Amino acid sequence: MTGKTDKDFEASLKKLEQIVRELESGDTTLNESLVRFEEGIGLYKQCRQTLEGAEKKIKILSDSLKEIDYKE
């Protein structure tokens, strides 16, 4: 991940955690809860996409290490 991606991921994750706390508190109206839930789903998808990208990079790097081990 790049520095910007790291910061975006961390900011999105913190915001998602804040939304979860707000929803769990029960202090929001139904309409506010729906708006926050929708925002949370968007943040979840964004975080998941970032994590999937990182997993792909890790797999590529791991596979390249296996190729090096076989050659030696």
N, C-alpha and C positions, 0 to 999 in steps of 0.2 A: 504494500500500500504506500501511496505517497503521503507526504506530510499533510497536504490538504485533505486527502481522503481520510487519514487518521483523525484529523480534527473534526471533519464532518460526521464521521462515524461516532466519535465520542460525544459530540454535541447531540446527535440524534438519539443515542442511547440514553443520555441523561434526561432529555426531554421525554422520551418514552417512559422512563422510570418515574418521572414527575407525574405524568398522566395516569399511570397505574396507581400511584399513591392517592391522587385526587379521586379517582373512581372508587377505590377501595374505601375511602373515608366516608362515602355516602353523603357528602355535604353539597353535592351538585344537583341541580334540577335534572329532570329526565332529558330535556332538550339539550342542556349543557353537557350531560353525560354522553349523549349521542354524538355531539360535535367532537368531543374529546376522544371518544372511541374511534370515530372516523379518522381523526388526526393520528391517533396511535397506530391504526392499521397501516396508514401510509408510511409512518416512521419504521414500523416493523418490516415492511416490504423493502424499504431502503436499506436498513441494517442487514437484512437477510441477503440481499443482492451483494452487498459489500463483502459479507462473510463468504458467500459462495465464490466470489472472485478470488479471495485470499486462499480458500481451499484449493482452487484450481492451480494457483501459483505454487502452493506447497506440493501438490501432486507432481507438477512438472519438475520442480527442483528435486524431489525425492526420486523420481524416475531417472533423472539425469545422473544422480549419484549411483543408482543401481547399474547404469551403463558403464560408469567409470570403474566400479568394483569388478564388473565382468571382464573388462579389458586388462586389468592388472594381474 
